[in-house]
Amino acid sequence: MQPADRDGAQADEPIETTPARFGALTRRGALLGIGAVAGVAAVDVGGFAYAGGWLGSSGPDDLTPPRFADRFEQVYGRHDGFRRNHAKGLSATGTFDSTGAGAAVCRAAVFRAGSVGVVGRFSLGGGLPDQSDKPDTVRGLALLFDVGGGQQWRTAMINFPVFTDSTPEGFYERMLASKPRPDTGKPDPQKLAAFLDRHPETVAAMKVIKQLPPSAGFADSSFHGLNAFWFTNSAGASVPVRWSVVPQAAGGAAAPPISVGKDYLFDDLIRVLAQRPLTWRLVLTIGEPGDPTNDATKPWPASRRTIEAGSITITAVQTEEAGNARDVNFDPTVLPDGITASDDPLLAARSAVYARSFSRRAEEPKSPSEVNVRQVLS
């Protein structure tokens, strides 16, 4: 157990996600997958619980954010200098080319026609920087848009279309219910069943996730922002928006090979980018009255209006080191003028724990990144 007075950190999932293997929308099917989705965006557990009122500091035995984070370090061990979740990753650089269409709903400069620089990070969920790549582990794409004028837009996305929990409290309960037992290494099925009985929204979200099995690699993955935000245009009109980035196929490119190599997902990404850029379309989905803005487990109807705001082109990836995305805090509430956070209770909590994680790892000695670009290309 690490000292309880250390700064808090991003929380981590104890078990990898396996959306392709979820059962049907039944309690038994959910039990087969609930432990696997324990960390789908588990970047936020300590902060979630804190913001939801679960964490206190009135007594020596109360669960505080630092103690919560320390317990997750016990799951994976302590890996100095690495993120507590999505520890394995590659930095990336590129551009965002705006079509100008997004300006109809948002006055942020990033949506004016033109180009801005982008810093990004591809990652796998989990707190192990040297974990083996698996096709069904949650994949992340975080982006920082350099809007200009001292403003930035940061977003941390994953390849799931919805989140598994609607509240910090629900997320906290699920993490506790998913804790592996020391004798079996697996979650207690009775605790999971009890959790699912209390949280039908999680079962419903898992059904949605199951309908979209993972793609072959990073290059052909769609990534979703999950939470809703408010976009305001130059006339002062505001609408709720969710966004996704959708891969733009490049002339007959073959799918990444299925491999048993330890880093095969990252290795393939490195090799593809050495040959050509990769492009994703930024798609804004416009909500209508009645669409939930405070519940990331519920998808909006497929009939909702969408706007293709532009294209994100990644031109290179880099081994994580000082000066690139390794040292960026992809706080999803760092927003430019024209975008504001919604009433989703997860957003403020994510921001709080991202800051704690950044502070913690910034003070730690750095270790070499697991994925080495030069080594793959040599």
Protein Blocks (a to p, Z undefined) as FASTA:
>chain_A
ZZfkbccdddddfbdcdfklpccddfklmmmmmmmmmmgoplmmmmmmmmnopacckbfk
bccfklmmmmmmmmnopaehiafbhkbccddddddddehlmmmmocbfklpgcddddddd
dddedjbfkbccdfkbccdddddddebghiacdddddfbfbdfbfbfklmmmmmmmmpcc
fklopacfklmmmmmmmmmmlmmmmmmmmmmccdfblmlcccdekiacddddfkopacdd
ddddddddeehiacddddfbfklmmmmmmmmmmmoccddddddddddehiafkbckbccd
fkbccddfbdcddfbdcdddehiamlpccdfkbccehiacdfbfklmmmmmmmmmmmmmm
mmpccdddfbafklmmZZ
